């Protein structure tokens, strides 16, 4: 069985390079909204964070702490994000191609998109979760209630660096501390990825037919389908994402149901599970467009030498 790249090292390298560059670009664009989303999800219901619109909060942060504060923890997001993103797209492409060659895959392509998306995400999360924990704890410095993780220095001291937080986690919780919340993270991202890919692959065909354009060649078609996929996946999985954030930012390990009970008890009922909904969707739509258009570009670029005999 052949892969989309036929084990061509040069093609793998090209594909990985383009995916990495695209991941860095979309992360730079949407990270401030991710920061606001995390702060809203980690804050108590009475916090001023919960009572400001996304735009007002962004403006307030820039006015008070400068633009750089919107990218607190971004470096750690990149450390975990780039290799994770590359493995995610590479795994999806290989899994999808392999499954589509089976009889079941040819008869039910939608199930292939779901399975390949879920499988690729599960693989990539092992690289992403440790850095995401540090990134999120940097994001909520100074704005979370006492029940959530705080850096070691006293409140009046300089904020802790990512390395200080990493060392503190390793010293107090061991290596397993860097994978705290892996279960909730898988519960969030695996179905989100499955829905994302299914919506994109099927939406690409639908939009392409509506616009009379070839989906694999039209950036407009890919952008429309990508925005729809990003917004849909983000909207559906926001409640799970809220719980994931609470677990990863907590000062002490507690089971997921304890965080859920606390949210429902101390906050405005079920609406607490929609915290960060707006900035999450705002960030997900353009991020999805950039990622998927970049993915299509990476495939096209990587396949310069792909099955050359087919072009003769």
N, C-alpha and C positions, 0 to 999 in steps of 0.2 A: 504494500500500500504506500502510495506516495503522499507527501505533504504538499501544501501549496508552494513551498519553496524547493521541494525535492532535495532537501538536506544541503542546499547550497549556502556555504558559510557567508559568502559575499552578500547574498540576498538577505539572510538573517541580519547581518550587520547593518545593511541599508535600512531595513524595516525598523530595527530597534532604534537607530539614530533618529529617524523621522518621528517615530512615536515618542521618544524621549523629549525632543525639541517641542513637539506639540503639547505634551503634558506640562512642560515648564511654562509655556505661553498661557495656557488656559488656567493654570494655577495662579499665575501672576494677576490675571484679569479678575478672577472670581474669589480669591482668598479673603478679601475684606468682608464679603457677604458671609463666608463660612465662619469667620471670626464672630460676627454679630450673631449668627445662628447659634453658635456654641455658647455664647454668653447668655442668650435668652433661654436656652434649654437648661443651663446650669444654675440660673438665678432663681431665688425664691419668688413667689407670686407677688410679694410686696415690693420687690426691687424696682428701681426707676428704669431698669433695662426693659422690663416687661411692658412699661407704659409709654414707650416711645416708638414711633414708627421707625422702620429700617433707615430711611433717608435722614431723619432727624438724629438718630443715634450715630450714624456715620459722620454727619456734620459735627456733632458734639465732640466725638473722639478726635477728629482732625483739629478742631479749634483748641482743644485742651492739651492733647499730647502730640500733635503733629501727624503727618501722613504715615511716617514709619511705624507708628503704633498699630496701624491697621494690618501690618504684616508681622506682628509678633508671633513667633513660632513658625514662620514661613520656611526658614531654612530646614527645620526638621521635617516639615511636610515634603520638601523636595527630596531630602535624604531617603525617606521611605517611599515617596510617591513615584519617583522616576523609575527605579527598578521594578516597582509594583505595576506601574502602568504598562511598561514594556512587556512584562510577563503576562499581564492580563490580555493584551491584544494578540500577542503571539499564541497564547494558549487557546484563546477563542477561535482564532483562524485555523489552527491545526485540528482542534476538536471538531469544529463545524465541517471542515473538509472531509475528515475521517467518517463522521456520522452520516453525511450526505451521500457517501458511497455505499451505505448499507441499504438494503431493501426498505426497511422501516423508515429510514431517513428520507428516502425518495418519495415515499407515500405520505409522510407526515413531516414536512420541512419545519413547520411551526414548533414541533416538539424538539427538533434539532437545535433551533435558535435558543429555546428555553434551557435545554440541557447544557449546551456549549457555554452559554452565558453564565449559568450557575457554576459550572465546573471551573471556568477560567477565573471567576471571582474568588472562589475558595482557594485556589492556588496562589493568587496574587496577595491575598490578605495576610498570609504568613510573613510576607516582606513588609507590609504596610502598617500593621497594628502597633508594633513597638514604637515607631517614630510618631505615629498618630497620637499615641498616649501622651508623649512629651509635648507635641505640638499643641494639643488641646489644653494641657495644664498651663502652658505659657499663655495661651489665649485668654484664660479666665483669671490670670493673676490680678488680685486686687478687686475683683468684682463678684466673687462667689461667696456664699454664706459659709459659716464656720464648719459646716458638716462636710464640705468638699475639700479636695486637696489644695493645700497651700504650700508654697516654697518654704524651705527651711529658714532663711533669714527672717529676722523680725520685720513687722510691717513697715517700720520706718527705714529699713535698710534698702539697698538697691534690689530690684527684682532678681530672683534667681535665674541663672542661665539654664539652657537646656541640658548641658552636661551636669550641672549641679542636681537638677531634678532627676536625671537618669541615674546618677550615682546614688541619690537618696532612695530611689525605687529599688535598685539592686541591693542596697544595704539593708533595707527594712522588709522587703518582700521577696528578694531573690529574683532569679531570671523569670520566674512565672509572673512576677509583677508587671513585666513589660508586655505580657500577653493578656492582661486583665481585660475583660470585656470581649475576648475573642468570640465567645458564644453569641452574645448579643450583636456583635459586629457581623458575624456570619448570618445571623437572622435578619439583619437589615440589608446588607449588601448583596447577599446571594439571590434573594427574590428580586431585589431592585435591578440587579444586573440581568436576570432572566427576562424581566418585563421590559427593560431598556432595549435589549437586543431584539426581542420579539417585536416590539413597537417600531423599532427602526427598520428592521428588515422588511416587515409587512407594510409599514408606512411608506417606505421608499418605493415599493411597487405601486401602491395606490396613488401617491402624489405624482409619480412619473407618468402614469397613465392619464391622470387628470390634466397634467401640463403638456402631455405629448412629448416627453423627453425621456431619454435613456437614463435610468437611475444611476448606473455605474459611471456615467460621464457628466452628469449635470450637478454642479455644486449647489444650485438652487434647490433641486430635489433633495439632495443630501442634507441641506441646511434645514429645510422644512421638516423632514422626517426626524432629524436629530433634535430639533427644538421640542417637537411633540414627545419624543421618547424621553428626553431629560425631564420635562415637566411632569409627565405621567408617572415615571418611576419615583421621582422625589415626593410627589403628592401622596402616593400610595404608602410609602414607607416612612413618612415623617414620625408617626407615633413610636415606631421601633427605634428610630434614630435618636429620639429624645431619651429613651431608656439607655441606649448605648452610651450617650454622652454622660449621663448621670453616673453610670457604672465606672467609666474610665476616669472621671474627675473626682470621684469620692476619695476622702482621706483614708477610709478603711474599707476593706472588702465586705460587701454585703450581697446577698442573693438578689436577683433581678426583681423578684416579687416584693421585696422590701422597699426598693426604690419606687416601684409602681404604687404601692400602698401609700407611701409618703407623698407622692405627687398628688394622688387623688384626695388625700386627707387635708393637705395644707394648701392646695391650689384650687382653682376654679373648676373642679370636677374634670370631666373628660376633655375639656378644652386645654388642659395642661399638656395633653399628649400632642397638641398641635403647635407647641412652642417652636418658634423659629421657622414656621411654615413658609412665610413670605420670603425671607432672605434665602431660604433653602431652594425654593423654586426659582427665584430670580437668578441665583448662582448656577443652578443645574441646567437651565435651558441654554444659555450661551456656552457653558462648559461642554455640554453635550454636542452642540453644533461644532465647536472647535475640535473636539476630540474625534468625532466621527468623520468630519471632512478631512482631518489630518490622517485618520486611519485609512480612508480610501486613497489618499495621496501616498501614504506609506506603502500600501499594497501595490499601487501602480508603479512607484519608484523601485520597490524591491523586486518586482517582476520584470525588470529590464531584460534579464537573462532567463526568465521563467518559461520553460517549455518552448524554446526558440523554434523547434521544428513545427510548432502549431502555426507559426506566422509565415511559413514558407509556402 
